[in-house]
């Protein structure tokens, strides 16, 4: 992963993400599965012009889905990154 635009996919907005944003100055991103913490940190710093303090990542397996009795499949796997910014830095998401 060399291009920063391939590292970050979307920002996740949920109730848990909003709570983390308010209390810990932490933002949740959906990222490329091959990206590591160093690449995620550099991409966020370059794209949003902020300083990153900490990055935590989590890999999620796809959920098992069934259409009919015999047919089954899975939703797509993805990786999530919890990015904590330094004090005083925020992201304008609106």
Phi and psi in degrees as a GROMACS rama.xvg file:
@    title "Ramachandran Plot"
@    xaxis  label "Phi"
@    yaxis  label "Psi"
@TYPE xy
-109.586  -36.5846  UNK-2
-82.8308  127.466  UNK-3
-67.1142  -23.4877  UNK-4
-77.2585  -13.2649  UNK-5
-93.1284  -12.7758  UNK-6
-78.8176  -51.9069  UNK-7
-94.8401  125.531  UNK-8
-93.8282  -64.6507  UNK-9
-145.449  166.468  UNK-10
-97.8639  138.675  UNK-11
-94.6426  123.499  UNK-12
-113.667  111.716  UNK-13
-144.111  178.72  UNK-14
-64.7576  -42.4849  UNK-15
-65.5636  -41.1703  UNK-16
-65.506  -37.9166  UNK-17
-66.3418  -38.9084  UNK-18
-65.5796  -42.8653  UNK-19
-63.6685  -37.199  UNK-20
-65.3309  -41.2685  UNK-21
-73.4252  -40.2727  UNK-22
-90.0809  -42.364  UNK-23
-112.009  1.99524  UNK-24
56.2937  46.1526  UNK-25
-119.489  137.334  UNK-26
-121.391  149.282  UNK-27
-112.681  125.875  UNK-28
-122.403  145.735  UNK-29
-91.3436  125.073  UNK-30
-124.219  169.712  UNK-31
-65.0019  142.816  UNK-32
-67.4038  -24.7375  UNK-33
-88.3506  -6.24946  UNK-34
-76.1116  142.132  UNK-35
-105.238  177.971  UNK-36
-63.4143  -37.0007  UNK-37
-65.6077  -43.9104  UNK-38
-66.1987  -38.1227  UNK-39
-64.9327  -43.7884  UNK-40
-60.7595  -47.0999  UNK-41
-63.8139  -39.4192  UNK-42
-65.9187  -43.9071  UNK-43
-66.2472  -42.8527  UNK-44
-62.7118  -39.9569  UNK-45
-75.7924  -42.542  UNK-46
-70.11  -40.1144  UNK-47
-108.468  -1.12655  UNK-48
55.0675  51.7036  UNK-49
-131.13  170.622  UNK-50
-105.735  128.975  UNK-51
-96.1139  132.427  UNK-52
-94.0214  -41.7645  UNK-53
-151.517  146.823  UNK-54
-131.197  128.333  UNK-55
-121.402  139.886  UNK-56
-122.887  156.614  UNK-57
-145.517  128.65  UNK-58
-95.7116  133.559  UNK-59
-116.645  132.491  UNK-60
-82.4421  153.09  UNK-61
-70.1199  147.511  UNK-62
-78.4437  147.247  UNK-63
-76.787  125.608  UNK-64
-123.603  143.31  UNK-65
-125.595  134.219  UNK-66
-96.0052  -46.1111  UNK-67
-129.941  -174.73  UNK-68
-60.1775  -43.2648  UNK-69
-95.7543  -26.0859  UNK-70
-82.6091  128.852  UNK-71
-143.405  153.386  UNK-72
-154.622  -171.79  UNK-73
-131.733  151.594  UNK-74
-76.7988  169.726  UNK-75
-69.5905  144.103  UNK-76
-77.2938  153.261  UNK-77
-152.85  169.157  UNK-78
-125.19  137.789  UNK-79
-117.061  143.755  UNK-80
-124.229  129.903  UNK-81
-100.531  113.978  UNK-82
-112.416  118.71  UNK-83
-97.9613  128.538  UNK-84
-93.5262  157.255  UNK-85
-68.1466  159.482  UNK-86
-59.6832  135.125  UNK-87
95.3767  -19.8078  UNK-88
-94.1643  136.918  UNK-89
-140.18  163.708  UNK-90
-109.449  133.968  UNK-91
-89.7481  104.713  UNK-92
-96.8077  -14.0781  UNK-93
